[in-house]
Amino acid sequence: MIAAGLMLAYVFGLLAHRLRIQPLVGYLIAGIVVGPFTPGFTADLSLAAELAEIGVILLMFGVGLHFSLKDLMSVARIVVPGTIIQIIIATLMGAVLARLLGWSWQAGLVFGLALSVASTVVMVRAFQDRRLLDTERGRIAVGWLIVEDLIMVLALVLLPTAAMVASNDSVPLSRMVFQLLITLVKVSIFVTVMLVVGRRVIPWLMHYTAHTGSRELFRLAVYAIAIGVAFGAAKMFDVSFALGAFFAGMVMGESNLSQQATEEALPLRDAFAVLFFVSVGMLFNPHVFVEAPIALAATVAIIVVGKGALAWAIVRAFKLSDTTALAVAAGRAQIGEFSFILIGLAIDIELIPPLARDLILGGAIISIVLNPLLFALLVRRPHPEGGIPDATEPAEPLTPTTLSDHDVLVGYGRVGSLVGAALARSGARMVVIETSEDSLEKARRDGAEVFTGNAADPEILAAANLKQARRLFVTIPEPFEAGQVVQQARKTNPSIDILARAHSDAAVEHLSGLGATLVVLGEREIAERMLERAAES
């Protein structure tokens, strides 16, 4: 299953990327191809379910790592009431559709709740691609996602108890309230343990492991904490794997090793996230396009038109600009990973019919495919001469730097920030290209002009005025991404001095071949410095 799933996910993901569609759609289609509802090879559903569980844990761990209370509070007056209102109304729209299909109100409310939430992956990627993430629109969108994720985590915790109560009409109201209170108490105890004990133990454990000097052990510690806390939360406190993983990530995110933990968690998280979407696709029955086309069309209408219009109206009600409202509306007009998790749990506890999953998956695929088109239609920048805006132009144009004979730094992590601080002390003028807001803030404090995005993008390199720069420092550790930057930079400015870092001889050869002037191999430099010191003594 793993081999077939990953190979097909790569093929269909690459095809989706070529068609300018989110790769997530390709992963879902790969799952459909190896699923039981299509001819040919059928993957192991039980193994897929277990891999999907790990995928959910690592996805939620990633959400927790990036949870920022500061960013949330800056837009809380809009996103907290806005998210709650949107979830309530969208849930009711879904529930009405479910009732028209003959389902119970309980099933309808769960179905509507699954329609009310958007994909974090799709929405963040869409805002990143248009360089909107660091704007007011981006902060509102991300804040909306954070509040929504917290509500959905709570829903995942309470759903089994609510289903048990709903399945027995003879249960008195006091028993129902008691069951819900027991669940909330368990969740509260778990949260308290994580905030009081976990906040001390997890950072200490990460620092202790880091001091061993073993990257392998550090990476293992990240995964062990994520999966171990999730498992312990489920077994000891009867809360979901998702909630346990979220709090593990949130607590680890407070450590000054959080950036390194994020780097170590990404590869395995991304691999299992792909397998999660493949496993979800395996459960989709494509016959729904023929057997229930009207129900599917109504589902898509709620997701795209209903949620989009609702988000626009809510943002406008807070007296924000139409530009901001349209951007948030476009981002909200799709569904994704939380919808799959919620509907899968609801089917496992027999709260909702299997058709609901097919409608959710069909609606997700269609809405994600339509999402780039919605952004092109709705998120436009005003034309400088007042003419008709071009939908193909980015919504937030870059303002090029006016610096010349300056230094450009790609990456402002552990190495980049040391280089930047030294350049700042020498009085050099700097431009920093980064994606992490924390790193960008550090670069600003060091006096650098900053750009958010992929440094291999010719537009960003042009905005950094690489043609008139004197040096380029490529400090990101990934040789593939660094190679793209070096190659683009050499094309932009054939005479620029390019200094890069590497972790292996192969990476040195790779970057040198693409045009780097000097590639520093960390291990070799350490050895040479130690030998120099030994020779002096």
Phi and psi in degrees as a GROMACS rama.xvg file:
@    title "Ramachandran Plot"
@    xaxis  label "Phi"
@    yaxis  label "Psi"
@TYPE xy
-63.6159  -46.5177  ILE-2
-62.997  -49.4246  ALA-3
-64.5988  -42.153  ALA-4
-63.2726  -47.1211  GLY-5
-67.8177  -41.2095  LEU-6
-64.5292  -46.745  MET-7
-69.3214  -35.3712  LEU-8
-61.1645  -40.8821  ALA-9
-63.5267  -46.4674  TYR-10
-62.2504  -51.7885  VAL-11
-73.6241  -31.8324  PHE-12
-65.1407  -41.2894  GLY-13
-64.6375  -40.5675  LEU-14
-63.6523  -42.344  LEU-15
-61.9848  -41.9694  ALA-16
-62.0349  -40.4854  HIS-17
-63.7935  -31.5204  ARG-18
-88.1311  7.59707  LEU-19
60.7271  37.8081  ARG-20
-113.425  151.557  ILE-21
-57.637  131.523  GLN-22
-54.2278  -25.5923  PRO-23
-53.1043  -37.0453  LEU-24
-62.7085  -40.7786  VAL-25
-62.1345  -38.6524  GLY-26
-65.6693  -40.9684  TYR-27
-63.6276  -41.6867  LEU-28
-65.3645  -37.6795  ILE-29
-58.7842  -40.7262  ALA-30
-64.68  -39.149  GLY-31
-61.8289  -40.9832  ILE-32
-62.97  -39.1655  VAL-33
-95.7806  8.24645  VAL-34
-83.0226  172.766  GLY-35
-76.3614  -8.9713  PRO-36
-95.5976  0.966876  PHE-37
-123.678  150.819  THR-38
-68.7847  161.124  PRO-39
97.9666  -155.211  GLY-40
-61.6928  136.137  PHE-41
-119.887  123.257  THR-42
-77.4039  166.7  ALA-43
-75.6592  111.167  ASP-44
-66.5751  -37.6134  LEU-45
-65.9818  -42.0067  SER-46
-65.9258  -38.6749  LEU-47
-60.3041  -39.2315  ALA-48
-64.1713  -40.8752  ALA-49
-67.5754  -42.0761  GLU-50
-64.5411  -36.7748  LEU-51
-63.6818  -36.6852  ALA-52
-62.3843  -42.871  GLU-53
-65.0647  -38.7529  ILE-54
-59.8945  -42.3368  GLY-55
-62.8949  -43.839  VAL-56
-59.1548  -47.3513  ILE-57
-71.8713  -32.8168  LEU-58
-63.1148  -46.1365  LEU-59
-70.0932  -32.7323  MET-60
-61.7478  -41.1532  PHE-61
-64.6507  -38.9754  GLY-62
-61.2751  -43.2972  VAL-63
-64.6725  -38.9855  GLY-64
-60.3079  -35.3306  LEU-65
-97.1376  5.08582  HIS-66
-68.5716  123.788  PHE-67
-124.211  109.881  SER-68
-65.7913  -33.5385  LEU-69
-63.9038  -47.3225  LYS-70
-64.2693  -37.1753  ASP-71
-65.4627  -43.2019  LEU-72
-66.1795  -28.7612  MET-73
-67.1767  -23.3284  SER-74
-124.768  17.6727  VAL-75
-61.1982  -35.8077  ALA-76
-63.2522  -22.4681  ARG-77
-97.4905  -50.4906  ILE-78
-75.9368  -30.6877  VAL-79
-67.8424  -58.1336  VAL-80
-65.9132  -36.3484  PRO-81
-61.5939  -44.737  GLY-82
-63.9429  -44.7547  THR-83
-63.0503  -45.5686  ILE-84
-62.2073  -44.7267  ILE-85
-63.78  -42.4696  GLN-86
-64.0955  -42.3518  ILE-87
-63.4902  -49.2774  ILE-88
-68.5926  -43.0758  ILE-89
-64.69  -36.992  ALA-90
-63.3991  -41.0008  THR-91
-66.2693  -37.3179  LEU-92
-61.9976  -44.0794  MET-93
-65.8799  -37.3125  GLY-94
-66.0981  -37.9958  ALA-95
-63.9138  -43.5012  VAL-96
-60.9376  -42.9312  LEU-97
-61.3695  -39.8895  ALA-98
-65.1029  -37.2301  ARG-99
-65.8029  -25.3909  LEU-100
-85.8807  -1.60707  LEU-101
90.6865  13.9649  GLY-102
-87.2678  166.991  TRP-103
-75.198  165.318  SER-104
-64.5541  -36.3093  TRP-105
-61.4976  -45.9733  GLN-106
-63.6846  -38.9264  ALA-107
-64.5872  -39.601  GLY-108
-67.3686  -38.5493  LEU-109
-67.3058  -42.2573  VAL-110
-61.005  -44.9266  PHE-111
-64.4286  -38.373  GLY-112
-63.3382  -38.5858  LEU-113
-65.7811  -31.0271  ALA-114
-77.7105  -19.7398  LEU-115
-80.0875  -15.484  SER-116
-105.344  148.512  VAL-117
-103.617  161.391  ALA-118
-77.0759  123.97  SER-119
-61.8675  -43.4242  THR-120
-59.6228  -49.3677  VAL-121
-67.8138  -44.008  VAL-122
-69.5254  -45.3806  MET-123
-64.4858  -43.0701  VAL-124
-61.2557  -40.9278  ARG-125
-62.8011  -41.6312  ALA-126
-71.7937  -35.4192  PHE-127
-64.2496  -44.9253  GLN-128
-61.1367  -27.84  ASP-129
-103.224  11.1114  ARG-130
55.091  41.8445  ARG-131
-105.97  -7.28542  LEU-132
-65.4773  -30.2163  LEU-133
-96.0748  15.0441  ASP-134
-103.514  176.914  THR-135
-59.9218  -40.7749  GLU-136
-58.6478  -43.9894  ARG-137
-66.1003  -41.3397  GLY-138
-64.9592  -38.7895  ARG-139
-65.7956  -43.9887  ILE-140
-62.0801  -45.2208  ALA-141
-68.6041  -40.9363  VAL-142
-60.4185  -39.8393  GLY-143
-59.8807  -43.592  TRP-144
-63.7015  -40.6984  LEU-145
-63.7484  -48.1737  ILE-146
-61.9469  -42.3356  VAL-147
-62.3278  -42.8557  GLU-148
-62.4919  -41.1542  ASP-149
-63.5417  -41.6579  LEU-150
-64.2084  -40.6252  ILE-151
-69.5527  -35.5711  MET-152
-60.8387  -43.6508  VAL-153
-63.9185  -39.5552  LEU-154
-62.6845  -40.3113  ALA-155
-64.3238  -33.2629  LEU-156
-71.3713  -42.562  VAL-157
-84.9718  -18.9148  LEU-158
-59.2425  -46.8175  LEU-159
-59.1878  -40.7651  PRO-160
-65.6161  -43.7467  THR-161
-62.3391  -37.5046  ALA-162
-66.647  -40.2411  ALA-163
-63.9626  -41.5744  MET-164
-67.9146  -42.2897  VAL-165
-67.8565  -26.2565  ALA-166
-78.7183  -8.44248  SER-167
-129.716  97.3119  ASN-168
-66.4134  -20.9101  ASP-169
-81.8328  -6.21334  SER-170
-70.1332  126.611  VAL-171
-66.6549  157.864  PRO-172
-59.3808  -38.1669  LEU-173
-61.984  -37.6968  SER-174
-66.9274  -39.7919  ARG-175
-62.0685  -47.0561  MET-176
-63.2126  -39.8335  VAL-177
-61.9746  -43.9483  PHE-178
-62.3675  -42.6244  GLN-179
-65.327  -39.3607  LEU-180
-64.9576  -40.4061  LEU-181
-59.2477  -44.0119  ILE-182
-62.348  -45.7423  THR-183
-64.4041  -36.6103  LEU-184
-64.4243  -43.9859  VAL-185
-61.8137  -43.2048  LYS-186
-62.7251  -42.7888  VAL-187
-62.5831  -41.2941  SER-188
-63.4616  -43.786  ILE-189
-62.0145  -45.919  PHE-190
-60.6638  -42.5444  VAL-191
-62.685  -44.4644  THR-192
-59.9867  -42.5566  VAL-193
-67.8423  -41.6066  MET-194
-75.6335  -29.1561  LEU-195
-94.1207  -51.4316  VAL-196
-88.7852  -50.2052  VAL-197
-60.3943  -35.6367  GLY-198
-63.3436  -26.313  ARG-199
-93.422  -42.4252  ARG-200
-73.7393  -45.5065  VAL-201
-64.7309  -50.3579  ILE-202
-59.3566  -39.6372  PRO-203
-61.5728  -43.3491  TRP-204
-63.6979  -39.6859  LEU-205
-65.6321  -42.0588  MET-206
-66.0298  -41.1593  HIS-207
-61.8274  -43.2363  TYR-208
-66.9006  -39.856  THR-209
-61.5799  -35.403  ALA-210
-72.4002  -12.7349  HIS-211
-69.47  -20.0957  THR-212
79.3021  3.65588  GLY-213
-98.5985  113.783  SER-214
-66.6479  -32.8071  ARG-215
-63.1088  -44.0921  GLU-216
-67.2506  -37.7034  LEU-217
-62.7435  -45.374  PHE-218
-62.0053  -42.2752  ARG-219
-63.2782  -38.4999  LEU-220
-61.5299  -40.4783  ALA-221
-60.4265  -48.4501  VAL-222
-69.8365  -38.574  TYR-223
-64.2503  -40.8267  ALA-224
-66.8308  -45.3286  ILE-225
-60.0165  -52.2042  ALA-226
-76.7833  -37.0193  ILE-227
-65.5767  -44.3551  GLY-228
-65.5667  -40.4175  VAL-229
-61.2741  -44.4704  ALA-230
-66.0079  -45.1478  PHE-231
-61.9779  -38.7754  GLY-232
-62.5966  -40.2565  ALA-233
-69.6324  -41.1204  ALA-234
-80.3303  -38.0476  LYS-235
-91.4836  -31.5437  MET-236
-119.102  1.87183  PHE-237
57.0241  31.7709  ASP-238
-104.652  169.955  VAL-239
-73.4811  156.596  SER-240
-56.6273  -38.1207  PHE-241
-60.7284  -45.5337  ALA-242
-66.1865  -43.3137  LEU-243
-59.6158  -45.432  GLY-244
-66.0616  -38.3111  ALA-245
-60.716  -47.136  PHE-246
-71.4419  -31.997  PHE-247
-61.1383  -44.3679  ALA-248
-65.9895  -40.9482  GLY-249
-64.2128  -42.857  MET-250
-67.7837  -42.9256  VAL-251
-65.2754  -30.5521  MET-252
-64.3857  -19.4297  GLY-253
-81.5324  -12.6828  GLU-254
-77.6222  150.657  SER-255
-74.2985  -0.874817  ASN-256
-98.1469  9.90379  LEU-257
-62.5027  -37.3056  SER-258
-63.1149  -43.2253  GLN-259
-67.0135  -38.7509  GLN-260
-62.2667  -39.3598  ALA-261
-62.925  -44.2753  THR-262
-61.5232  -38.4872  GLU-263
-74.8635  -31.8527  GLU-264
-78.734  -25.4532  ALA-265
-58.7802  -48.8193  LEU-266
-59.2441  -50.766  PRO-267
-69.1745  -36.2253  LEU-268
-60.9722  -45.7842  ARG-269
-64.5037  -39.8103  ASP-270
-63.9159  -45.9093  ALA-271
-73.7256  -28.0226  PHE-272
-64.0139  -39.9532  ALA-273
-61.1474  -46.3891  VAL-274
-64.5468  -31.5863  LEU-275
-61.7757  -48.3259  PHE-276
-68.0211  -33.6195  PHE-277
-63.3488  -44.8437  VAL-278
-64.5318  -35.4834  SER-279
-65.4177  -43.5667  VAL-280
-60.7871  -32.1346  GLY-281
-62.4658  -26.9385  MET-282
-85.0857  -7.36387  LEU-283
-84.2941  131.853  PHE-284
-101.124  107.175  ASN-285
-63.7643  -14.0592  PRO-286
-63.89  -13.6651  HIS-287
-61.9207  -27.1157  VAL-288
-64.3494  -25.7143  PHE-289
-100.57  -39.8655  VAL-290
-82.2539  -27.7527  GLU-291
-140.588  56.0608  ALA-292
-65.8224  -35.6216  PRO-293
-68.9091  -43.3512  ILE-294
-63.2061  -39.1049  ALA-295
-66.9312  -42.3336  LEU-296
-62.9674  -39.9675  ALA-297
-65.5671  -38.3107  ALA-298
-62.1377  -46.3886  THR-299
-62.9505  -38.0162  VAL-300
-62.9806  -40.5616  ALA-301
-64.313  -43.3979  ILE-302
-66.3511  -50.5919  ILE-303
-84.1498  -54.1551  VAL-304
-82.2147  -51.3668  VAL-305
-61.6793  -52.8728  GLY-306
-68.1221  -38.8451  LYS-307
-62.3866  -47.8737  GLY-308
-64.7684  -37.4242  ALA-309
-65.4618  -44.9754  LEU-310
-63.1237  -41.6498  ALA-311
-59.8982  -46.5681  TRP-312
-63.9969  -39.5795  ALA-313
-65.6372  -46.2038  ILE-314
-64.5905  -40.5831  VAL-315
-65.7053  -32.4947  ARG-316
-64.3724  -24.544  ALA-317
-90.4196  14.6333  PHE-318
63.9999  32.0171  LYS-319
-92.3297  165.367  LEU-320
-66.9711  158.209  SER-321
-64.7483  -32.5167  ASP-322
-61.1817  -46.4679  THR-323
-64.4949  -43.2577  THR-324
-62.0405  -42.0709  ALA-325
-67.2295  -38.3825  LEU-326
-64.6951  -45.2265  ALA-327
-65.0003  -40.3068  VAL-328
-61.4045  -43.9714  ALA-329
-63.1674  -40.0854  ALA-330
-67.4767  -31.3165  GLY-331
-81.1251  -14.5291  ARG-332
-82.7474  50.2804  ALA-333
-163.347  167.534  GLN-334
-132.651  162.393  ILE-335
-158.419  -129.667  GLY-336
-60.5262  -42.4158  GLU-337
-66.6437  -33.1326  PHE-338
-62.2927  -41.0222  SER-339
-66.7195  -42.6726  PHE-340
-63.7952  -45.9198  ILE-341
-64.7869  -45.7856  LEU-342
-69.9758  -33.0095  ILE-343
-64.8579  -42.1003  GLY-344
-64.5321  -41.6225  LEU-345
-63.4749  -36.6924  ALA-346
-71.9648  -37.9912  ILE-347
-60.547  -35.8978  ASP-348
-96.9628  13.0023  ILE-349
58.625  41.6473  GLU-350
-97.3263  -14.0127  LEU-351
-146.893  146.519  ILE-352
-72.2938  155.235  PRO-353
-58.3899  -28.0331  PRO-354
-58.2949  -30.6531  LEU-355
-59.919  -40.7029  ALA-356
-64.1186  -40.55  ARG-357
-65.5666  -38.5089  ASP-358
-68.0111  -40.5115  LEU-359
-63.9786  -47.2407  ILE-360
-66.6728  -42.3312  LEU-361
-62.771  -43.134  GLY-362
-63.8029  -37.5542  GLY-363
-64.8066  -47.5866  ALA-364
-60.4246  -47.7285  ILE-365
-66.2872  -43.6213  ILE-366
-68.2552  -35.1089  SER-367
-70.0874  -36.89  ILE-368
-64.4951  -38.8009  VAL-369
-77.5531  -18.2649  LEU-370
-59.2874  -45.7556  ASN-371
-60.421  -35.0339  PRO-372
-65.3541  -40.3266  LEU-373
-62.529  -42.965  LEU-374
-62.1505  -41.0295  PHE-375
-63.8237  -34.7859  ALA-376
-81.3995  -35.8295  LEU-377
-101.433  -33.5903  LEU-378
-101.034  94.1361  VAL-379
-124.961  155.307  ARG-380
-101.008  148.515  ARG-381
-66.2476  138.973  PRO-382
-70.6983  136.29  HIS-383
-59.4259  -23.7734  PRO-384
-105.432  12.982  GLU-385
80.6601  10.2349  GLY-386
-82.2327  -162.951  GLY-387
-74.4644  129.605  ILE-388
-67.878  149.129  PRO-389
-95.2132  118.037  ASP-390
-66.9869  -18.2645  ALA-391
-84.7414  -12.0506  THR-392
-80.5122  148.786  GLU-393
-64.8175  145.684  PRO-394
-68.0821  -31.8988  ALA-395
-119.708  94.1113  GLU-396
-66.4096  146.217  PRO-397
-76.8968  141.92  LEU-398
-97.207  109.393  THR-399
-60.9626  149.12  PRO-400
-71.4025  151.711  THR-401
-97.0024  1.57047  THR-402
-71.9285  151.543  LEU-403
-142.794  159.92  SER-404
52.7752  44.4057  ASP-405
-116.31  176.847  HIS-406
-106.891  138.793  ASP-407
-113.198  126.291  VAL-408
-112.034  125.977  LEU-409
-102.703  110.289  VAL-410
95.6252  132.781  GLY-411
-134.136  45.3799  TYR-412
-86.7026  -138.766  GLY-413
-64.1198  -44.2121  ARG-414
-78.7359  -48.3902  VAL-415
-59.251  -39.2655  GLY-416
-68.5773  -32.8734  SER-417
-67.5424  -42.8169  LEU-418
-63.2026  -45.1707  VAL-419
-62.6595  -41.8417  GLY-420
-63.5212  -40.309  ALA-421
-66.4208  -41.5065  ALA-422
-63.9572  -38.885  LEU-423
-63.5265  -40.1215  ALA-424
-65.6846  -29.6731  ARG-425
-83.8205  -4.36487  SER-426
86.6556  10.8388  GLY-427
-70.3541  149.759  ALA-428
-92.1797  134.582  ARG-429
-129.595  148.723  MET-430
-124.258  128.636  VAL-431
-113.778  133.538  VAL-432
-113.103  119.966  ILE-433
-148.349  167.357  GLU-434
-116.212  -20.4658  THR-435
-84.9662  127.8  SER-436
-65.9839  -36.9097  GLU-437
-62.611  -43.3876  ASP-438
-67.228  -38.0565  SER-439
-63.5217  -38.9158  LEU-440
-65.0019  -39.4882  GLU-441
-63.113  -41.1045  LYS-442
-64.6497  -38.8958  ALA-443
-61.7955  -41.5315  ARG-444
-64.0163  -28.1162  ARG-445
-84.4613  4.77906  ASP-446
88.2023  15.6459  GLY-447
-91.8366  150.111  ALA-448
-80.8402  142.88  GLU-449
-125.724  149.895  VAL-450
-132.459  137.358  PHE-451
-99.1444  129.805  THR-452
143.296  -170.576  GLY-453
-83.4382  120.844  ASN-454
-68.5126  -15.7039  ALA-455
-79.6307  -7.04411  ALA-456
-73.1028  120.168  ASP-457
-55.6776  -31.9043  PRO-458
-65.2566  -40.7291  GLU-459
-70.0311  -40.186  ILE-460
-63.3944  -37.3582  LEU-461
-66.6939  -40.0262  ALA-462
-65.9955  -31.066  ALA-463
-78.9962  1.16341  ALA-464
53.6873  51.6991  ASN-465
-64.9407  -25.9241  LEU-466
-62.3361  -29.719  LYS-467
-110.103  10.567  GLN-468
-81.3759  155.168  ALA-469
-94.3132  -30.5945  ARG-470
-145.572  152.014  ARG-471
-125.836  123.04  LEU-472
-104.553  117.225  PHE-473
-104.052  100.46  VAL-474
-105.714  3.38819  THR-475
-72.8672  143.492  ILE-476
-80.9427  -21.4351  PRO-477
-77.1642  116.589  GLU-478
-64.4869  -32.0144  PRO-479
-65.8362  -50.0305  PHE-480
-66.6022  -40.6352  GLU-481
-62.4017  -38.6227  ALA-482
-62.4731  -38.4346  GLY-483
-63.2571  -41.6849  GLN-484
-64.3922  -47.0923  VAL-485
-59.9843  -43.7601  VAL-486
-63.8659  -45.9452  GLN-487
-65.8243  -39.2547  GLN-488
-65.3149  -41.8199  ALA-489
-64.4825  -35.3259  ARG-490
-67.701  -38.6728  LYS-491
-70.6322  -41.8992  THR-492
-139.357  93.018  ASN-493
-60.8242  -21.051  PRO-494
-102.175  -0.698609  SER-495
-70.419  149.099  ILE-496
-86.2382  116.536  ASP-497
-111.539  120.696  ILE-498
-115.926  125.375  LEU-499
-130.142  164.243  ALA-500
-111.563  158.465  ARG-501
-150.911  160.881  ALA-502
-116.412  2.06173  HIS-503
-154.999  161.73  SER-504
-63.513  -36.0498  ASP-505
-63.7123  -39.1809  ALA-506
-67.8608  -36.6454  ALA-507
-60.7142  -46.9121  VAL-508
-63.7873  -40.2896  GLU-509
-62.7955  -49.3728  HIS-510
-70.7052  -37.2228  LEU-511
-64.1533  -40.2107  SER-512
-64.9005  -26.1676  GLY-513
-88.7701  -5.25587  LEU-514
122.127  7.02313  GLY-515
-69.0318  136.272  ALA-516
-72.1066  -43.551  THR-517
-140.496  130.568  LEU-518
-118.708  121.06  VAL-519
-96.7196  120.136  VAL-520
-91.9325  114.406  LEU-521
-53.9625  -49.1349  GLY-522
-62.3768  -39.966  GLU-523
-65.892  -41.8017  ARG-524
-65.128  -37.8518  GLU-525
-63.5366  -45.6662  ILE-526
-61.9038  -43.893  ALA-527
-64.4019  -39.0426  GLU-528
-66.7403  -38.8175  ARG-529
-65.7146  -40.9917  MET-530
-66.737  -36.0623  LEU-531
-61.0682  -44.1326  GLU-532
-65.4107  -38.7943  ARG-533
-64.619  -38.666  ALA-534
-67.2894  -34.539  ALA-535
-67.2638  -31.235  GLU-536
